[in-house]
Amino acid sequence: MIRALALLLLSASALAAQALPDTGTIRFEVGGVRVIHRQTDNNLFFAKLYLLGGTQLVTAETAGLEPLLLEVSERGSARYPGERLRRALARTGAQMGVEATRDWTVLGVGTTTDRLDSTWAIYTDRLLRPTLATDDVEFVRANTVAALAQREDSPDALLEYLADSVAFAGHPYGISPRGTVSSVGRITREQLQRFHSEQMQQSRMLLVVVGNVPRAKLRQMIASTLGTLPRGDYRWTAPVTGQARPGSSVLIEPRRLPTNYILGWWEGPPAGHPDVPALRVASAILSGRLFAEVRSRRNLTYAVEARYRDEALTSGGLYVTTTRPDTTLGIMRAEIRNLQTFEIPTENLRPLIQQFLTEYFLDNESSGEQADFLARAELYRGDFRAAERFVADLRAVTGEDVQRVARTYMRGIRFAYIGNPSQVNRFRLMGF
């Protein structure tokens, strides 16, 4: 059954690769804008502009500023004021979206090649010349604040926020990329204008394009738009490690809920560190063991996993919802100990790594996900071609590597807990 499933997944992956063939990927610069272009032979064009810095550019008081700026830009630009922008975009059938992460903010665009020129004009006018009208700022800010306020109503959303706050206290990763009700509610039109004037510069930009467009045309498109911005002197650097306080820590948020929600993070190495492939594998193995032991065998939860976050500073974590937190946490602690104590024979890792690779590439088969894959390799490992070594690096992981990274990084976990405080022993959480 497992073998049949693996073959089915591999077949699906092969079909996905055929649907989006890579006919060459190169890196070049237009002025001060770094560009990675993956040429394809279909009629699709997808681009992501990574505005580097993320939460390193803000404080807790100004968190969410850049995402808010890009959201407001959707409501009008110099060439397409007010409703004209949305009507023009609707005529193209293109899609644009804002993503905020702790390392960067992204404005993405997807369209067909026959609508590329008109779509690119709208996209770049938003970036270069947003009107930032007072009414638009107030409207988007109010909607954003309302959405952030709903975080209090979703245990999982609140858990994510609280877990980051406690795990990365005093570190840029402890700041929410989208901001908080308090921070976004205080952002003014003048702040947005000043941020755009000071930070919209070529040196902060990495543009990743996956699509069928002649490179000469792509260069011209960039030169006449993004290439007119100030060059600037920003240099991308990953946030430093070691700022998270040593040892375990716990934040408990009392709530009357049907179950209890638990999430804890440990700090991993920088993304370019040689331990990263083994830590990916170790996290996947731990996640499988937790599912088998906590959910399938003991029926203590409907949701349990070990997480891995692929950021400039990697991190891993434990997540579970359960009505019996003390019992569940004891089992999870034992599974980490097993991974740290007993070395898995390397030959036994091979099918596990192959399954991980299959699922990973199925999850990263779209144009936008390919852009993220290339961007992470370029920024985290210094060269987009490092993405080509991803498979080889994972297949080189040994059982000894898995045991070593489990011992090195899976400790000092800092937890957030939402639910009934009487059902959990704080010291059990601190025993990780």
N, C-alpha and C positions, 0 to 999 in steps of 0.2 A: 504493500500500500504506500509506504513512504517512498520507495523507489519510483513507483508510478507517478506520485505527486511531484517528485523532483523532476522527472522527465517532462511532465506537463508544464511545470514552471519554466524549465529551460526552453521548451518550444515556444512558450509565450514570449520569453525574453528575446529569442531569435527573431520572432515576428516583429517585435517592437523595434529591434535594431534595423530590420529591413525597411520599416516605415519611415525611419529618420536617418538615412545613411550619412556618414561623415565623409565628405570629399576633400577634407583638408582643414586643419586648425592652425592658425598662426597668431602671433602677437605683434602689434606694432603701436606706434604712437602718432597721434595727430596733434601737433602743438604739444601741450602738456597733458593730454588725455590719453591714458593707457587703454588699449583696445585689444580684446581677444575675439577673433571671429572664427566660428565653426561653420564652414560652408556646407550647405546641404543642396539636394537637387529636387526638392519639392517646391510648392508655391507659398510656403509659410515664412514669416519673418518674426523673430522674437528677440527682444533686447531687454537687458536689465542694466540700469545705471546704478552702480554701488557708490554711494556717498559715504566715504570712510570716516570712522571715528565713533559712531554710535554713542554709547553712554559715557565715553571718555570726554565728549565735548560739552556735557551738561553737568549740572548738579542735581541734587534731589529736588531743589526748588524750581529748576527749569526743565525737568524731565518731560519728554514728549514734545519738545519744541519743534524739531525738524519734521517728524511725522505730521504734526498739525500744519506746518507750513505747506507741505506737499498736498495734504488733503484740501486745504483752502485754495490751492492753485487750480483745482478742478473746477472752481466756480468762476473762473475768468482770467484772461490774460490780455496783454496789450492788443494783440491781433484778433483775439476771439473774446471780447468782453462779455461778461454775464452769461445769459442762456446761449449765446452764439457758440461758445465752446462745446457745450453738451450736445447741441444740435449738430454741429460739425462732426463731432466724434461719432454720434449715432449714424450719420450718413456713411461713415467708413466701415462700420461694423467692428471696429477695433476694440480691444479691451486694454485698460490701463489699471494699475493697482499699486498701492503703497504697502511696503513691508518694513517693519521696524524691528531690528535685532540689536543685540548688545554690542555688535562690532560695526554695524553700518545700517544705513537706511537706504531702501531701494525704491525706485520708481520703474516699474516694468511696463512693457507694451507688447502686445501681440496683434498681428494683422496678416493679411495676405499681400503678396508682392505687388498685385495690381493696385492696391490702395496704399502702398508704402509712402509715396511722396506726401500725400495729404495727411496721413497719420503722423508722419515724422514732423511735419510742420506744427501740428497741434501739440504733440508731445514735447517738443523742444521749446515752444512758446510758453508752455506751462512752467518749464524749468527756468527759462531765462527772464521772462517778463510777466510774472503773476501780478494781477492788479491788487490783490489783498485788500479788497474793499472792506470798509468797517462792518457793514451788515453781514458780509460773507464770513469774516473772521468770527463775529459773534455767533452766527448760526452754526458754523462747524464746531466751534469751541463748545457750545452748549450741547450739541449732539455727542461730542466726544466725552464730555464730562458725564453725561447720562449713561453712556455705554460703560465707562469706567466704574460708575457707581453700581452697576449691575454685577460687578465682580463680587460684591458682598453677598449677592444672592446665589452665586454658584460656588459650591464647596470646592470643586476642582480648580476653578479660576483663582479663588482666594488662596487656596493651598499653594499654587504655583508662585504667586506673588509673595506670600509669607516665607516660603521655603528659600527663595532667592534672597530675601531680605536678611534672614538669619544666617544663611550659609556664606554670604559674601558681604557681610557688614563691613563698611569702611572701604570697600572695593568698588570700582565702576560697575561690576556685574551685579552689585546689590541694588542698582538703580533700574527701575522699570523702563524699558525702551519707549513704551507708549505713555509713560507718565502716570500720575495719580490724579484723583479728583482735585486735590489741593494744588498741585503744580500746574496742570493744564488750565484750571480755573483762573489762575493769575496771569497767564500769558497774554500779552497785549499785542495789538497790531504793530506798534513801534518795535517791539522785540522781534517779531517775525521779519519786519523789513530790515532791521539791523543784521539779523542772522543771515538773511539772504544776501545782503550786500557784502558781508565779511566772509561767509563760509562757502558760497556758491563759486568755487574756484576749480580750475582744471586739476590741480595737484591732489585734490580729494577724490578724484573720479576714476573708477574702473568701469568701462563699458564692455559688457559681454554680449555678443550677438550670435545667435544660432539661427541661420536662415540663408535663403538663396538670394544673395545680392552681390553683384560684381564688386570686388574690393576697391576698385578705382572709384566707383560710385559711393561706396560706404565712406571712404576717406573724404570725398567732397561733401557729403551730407554732414559729417562731423565737423569739418573745418569751417563750414559756413554757419554753424549753430553753436555747439559746445565749444568749438575752437575760438569763439569770440569772447569767451569769459576770461576774467583775469587768471593768469597762470597760477599765482599763489606759491607758497613754499611749504605746504603741508607734507609731512612724511608719515606714512602709515607705520605704526608700531603696535604690537600686541600689548595688552595690559600686563603688568608685571605679575609674577606669581608670588605666593607667600604672604599676600596681604590678608587673606582669610586667617582668622585667629586659630591657633593650634587647638586640638582637642575637640570633643563633641560638645554640642549645645542643643537646647530644646526650646521651642516656642510653642506653647499650648494655647489654643483659641477655643474657649468653651462654647459649644453650640448644641442645641437639642436637635439631633439628626437621627435618622434610622440606622446609620452606620458611622464609623469613624474613618477619617481620611488622614493618611500619613505619607509624607514625602521628605526624604533627606538626601543631601548631596555631599559628595566628597570631591575635593579638588584634585584634578589630574594634571598631567604635564602640559607644556605648550604644544600646540597642534603639530609642530614640525619635529617633535621629540621622537627618537627611535622606539620608545615604549608604546606609542599610540596604537599601532596595529595589534599588538598583544592585548592592550586594554580593551579595544573593540571586541576582540574575540572573547576575552574573559567576561565582559559584560553580557554578551549574547549567551554564553554558557550559563552564567548565573541566572539570567532571566528565564531560560528554559527550565532550570532546576527549581526555581521558585514556583513557576506555574505548575510543574508536575507535583511538587510536594505540598504546597499551600492550597492550591485550588483543586487539582485533580484528585490527589490522595486524601487530603484532610477536609476538603470542602469548607475552608475557612473564609473564602472570599470569592467574588466574581471578577476581581481585577487585581492583579499583582504583576510586577515586572521590575527588572533592573534596567535603568536607563543609562544612555550614553549621549552626551551633548558634544557635537562637533563644532567647537568654536575656537577662537584664537587661544584661549585657555580652556582646555578640555575639562569636563567634569562628568561624574557618574553618580547615579543615585538609586534609591529604593523607593518604590511606590506601592501602596496597598490600601484598600478599603476593607474594613472588617469590623464585626461586632465583638471580636475577641482579640483585641490588640496585643495583650501580653503574650498569649499563646502563639500568635502569629509571628510576633517579633522574635520570640525565642527560636522558632524554626528558621526564620530568615538569617538570624545571627549564626546559627549552626551551619547553614549552607555556605555562608561566607567563610567560616572557619574551615570547612571541608575543602573549599577551593584553595585556601591558603596553605593547608596542611598536606594534602595529598596531590601528588603530581599526576596529571593525566598523561597517559602514553601518547606520544606525538602522533602515532598512526591512527589513534582514535579521534584526533582532531580533524582529520581530512574531510570526512563526510559532513561534519558540523560546519566547517569553514565554507564548504561548497554550498551548503544550504543557505548560510548567511549571505554569501555573494549573490546567489540567485534572487533572494528576497530583496537585497539591497538594490540591485539594478532594476528589478521590477518597480521598486518604489522611486526610482530616479530616471525614468525613461522619457519623461516629457521634455520639451525644449527648455522650459523654465528651470527644471531640476538639473538638466545638463549645464545650464548657465551657472547655477549655484556650484555644481561639482567643479567646474573649471575655475570659478572665482576663488573657491576655498583653496584649491591647489596653488593658485597664483599668490594669494595673500598669506596663507598659512605656511606654505612650504617653499615659497619663493619662485615657483615656476609652474605654469599651468600644465606642463608636461609631466609633472609629478603625479597627476591623475592617472597616467598610463601605468604607473608602477603600483597602483592601488591593489590590484589582484595579486601580483607577485609578493608584495609586502605581507599581505594576509596569509598567503600560503606558506610563507617562510616561518610563521609563528610556531614555536614548539611548546610542548607541555611544560617544560621548565620556565619558558617565558610567561605563560599564563599564571603559574604559581607565583612567580616573582612579582608581577605587576599587581596581583591580588594582595600580596603582602605589603607592597609599597604604597598603594593608593587607596585601597578599600578599608579605610580607617578614619577616625576623627570625623564621622558623619554628623552633620548638623541638620536636625529635624524640625519640621513644622507638623503640628498635630491639630486637627479640627474635629471636635466631637465631645464626648463625655470624659472629663478629666479623671473621674473616679475609676474608669475602666483600664487605665494605663499607669504603669509604674514609670515615673520620669527617669529613674536610674537605669531602667532597662533600655530606654532610648539612648541614654548617655553611655551605655556599655558598648556601643559600636565603635 
